Structures are given as C-alpha cells and as structure tokens.
Amino acid sequence: MTSPIRFIMIGGFLGAGKTTLIQQLARRFQADGKHVCIVTNDQAAGLVDTELLKSQGFEVNEVAGSCFCCNFDGLTDAMDEFESRRRPDVILAEPVGSCTDLIATIAIPMMERLGEKFVHSPYAVILKPKHGLKILSGTGGGFSEKAEYIFRKQLEESEIILLNRIDELSDGEVDELKARVDEQYPGRQVICISAKTGENLDALYEAFQQLASPREATMEVDYDVYADGEAELGWLNATAVFESPSPMPLDRVAVELVEHLRQSLSKVGAEPGHLKVLCSGNDDVSVANLIDSDSATVLSVSSAANAAKATAIINARVRLAPEELRQLVDAAVSATAAIFSAQADVEQLESFRPGRPTPTHRVQY
C-alpha cells in the first residue's frame, strides 16, 4: 500500500523567512531519506524564491498569477506533476505572504477532495519579529490596520507559531514577543527558531511529524478588509539583464539594487514588506534582501562570482502605488548599471495591486 504524502504548509507575512526555513526543512527531511518537493506561490511570474530553491538543487513547481486559495486546481496540478516524475514523500508549500484563511480554502478542501492521498501536518505560521512586536504591542508595523488585519488572521488560524530570527533578538525581546503571542493567541504551540542558523529546527521537525488537529469551526474572515489590506501593497516582479565590458561582482550587483531601492523607499516613507533581488550569471547566484524599513540591506546568499552578463530578478512588495514603485525600480536598475558601466535592459516587468481574493473553495462551519 502506498503511504500518503506528508503535506506541510508554512505561512507568514511578507519577509518573515518562509523560504529560508523551507530550505532548512527540506534538507532535514532529505537527511532522513525522504524525497522532498516544494510548491511556491506568487501573484505574478518571476519569483526569486523559486529560482533560488531551484539553484540549490530542490525540485520546485511554482503556482503563479494568483494565490493558492484562488487557484486550488493550480496547486493540486503542481503536486500531481511531481508524481509524474517521482512520487514525493513530503511536499512543502509556501503560500503568498499576504494570504490568510488557508485552513478553510486549502487544508480542509484538500482533506475532503483528496482523501487519504495526503497526511496533513499542523499548520505553522512564521512571525516576523520586528513587525510582530510593533503590531502586537499596538504601536503599528508600518502598514494600515487593514494590512495588520491579515497579519493577525494568519496568527489566529495557526496551530504552531514560529518566532523567527531569534539569533538577531535579545533574550528580553524574545521573552516579550513570546509573552504577547501567548496572551493574544493562546493555545498555540510556540517554537522559537532561527531559519538562518537552523536553531531549534529539530523541535519544529518533530512537531511536523504530528497530524493537523481537526477544526471544530473555521475562522471568520471579513473579505472586504482582507481585500483592502492586500490592495494596500504595490506588487512588482521584474527581470533586468546587465551587460558590461568587464566582469561584474554578482554579490555587489544584487546589493546595489536593493540598497538603492532601500534609500529611495526611505525618502518617500514607503514601508517594504518584502524586497528581494536574485542576481545570476555563469550558473552562480547571489541574493540580497530587505525585510523592513528599520533593517539594513542583507546579502543573504553570496556567490563571490563575477560575470560580464548578469540577470537580476527583482521582487518588491511595498506600501506604495505600483506606478511609483515601478519608477523607483527603473531608477535603481539605471543607477546600478552606471556603477558598472553596463548596459541594462528590463526584459519583463509586472507592477500592480493584488485583486480581491476569491477562493476556489471555502469551507464554513
């Protein structure tokens, strides 16, 4: 008899660290001899996370153009495609960071329609610490109340809350964050982790060996507030190609793009929810990112490689009109090209506000 595939969905707000954690978990399952596949998700094509995971040797399918909940069949098709090659033991799914209500629109519909094909692990949500502390303490996280509504609903529907980046926090900050989570979202298992260093990964791995708890009631969600919260964000995916007479350091190209955008966003007071750049050339990959307005630009993946031709994938989710965001990205590409005396061509660019979420299925009881 074929064993069911373990389905693990990890949610969390934009920039929370979902992709980094999924990399760590995938390697942990692989170390136990499991065949692991990953499904990523975005509102548009050209996702940094997909290309990064593929560059690290993971088997990845991407559901692009809408969130999992609004494209349930796209998610199940992506999982079926894995089986056409080799049946997975584990599927790790990373939903869009501005999505919520995933138990009612994904988990339960999967259980009802796909029977015993999958076994579901508890639903875990990663908490982004800096935004989290501001929102849970009532001081605001740089977004409107409607966007904060999504953040809170993500925590509300979780079974496990992951306090991430504890390697960057003091003991006092960890204790305060944990106390606020325990007070405002009682009954959840809380695990303090560092997706970057792997701290407490074993505890999370063990938690995912358990079964998701049955839901006696689905969460109530005001889809008008939810839609307005998502629409607050300008969404941009772009691909730019740089060509220079002499080799360019990929690490620096990625960092310069993010840093130029960081400074530009700061000048106009636009809060980033998530900003990532993947720069590739000659099979080498560098990634730089920015997680919020209070943070510095970080080179999260270094290649220490040089290339005369480099392709940069830019993903930006910012509290800013899409038209303004596009202008800032165009300016960042031009400024970065000038640093390296390079010619830059933007080959693909999508900039928009997410539309109203309309789930394929939604269970209510």
Secondary structure, DSSP 8 states (H G I E B T S, - for coil): ----EEEEEEEESTTSSHHHHHHHHHHHHHHTT--EEEEEEESSS--HHHHHHHHTT-EEEEEESS-GGG-HHHHHHHHHHHHHH---SEEEE---TT---HIIIIIHHHHHHHGGGEEE---EEEE-HHHHHHHHHTS--SS-HHHHHHHHHHHHT-SEEEE--GGGS-HHHHHHHHHHHHHHSTT-EEEE-BTTTTBTHHHHHHHTTS-----SS-----HHHHHHHHHTSEEEEEEEEEEEEEEEEHHHHHHHHHHHHHHHHHHHT--EEEEEEEEEETTEEEEEEE-STTS--EEEE----EEEEEEEEEEEEESS-HHHHHHHHHHHHHHHHHHTT-EEEEEEEEEE-------S-----
